[in-house]
């Protein structure tokens, strides 16, 4: 619900910014056009940040607790795949 509430205003900013850009394209100065593009790009970036936060929240809420692992076992498994040459070099 919060996701929708945060994203909807950004969609409107982007859509109306794009409409404004199309309708006023030939009437705007280069600075005004650039500012309009900054506004649209800013809305896109904010939308992506909200999406990333939602993914992070989902992952962190479903995270499994840490457990001890045998690193020697992990390295032994990695040697069985194509990483063995890189491991030997390191």
JOZI-V373886 format. One record per run of one state. SS is the DSSP state (h for helix, s for strand, l for the rest). FROM is the first residue (numbers start at 1). LEN is the number of residues. Records with the same first field share a line. If there is no record, write none. Layout:
# JOZI-V373886
SS: FROM-LEN  FROM-LEN
This chain:
# JOZI-V373886
l: 1-1  25-5  62-9  80-4  90-1
h: 2-23  30-32  71-9  84-6
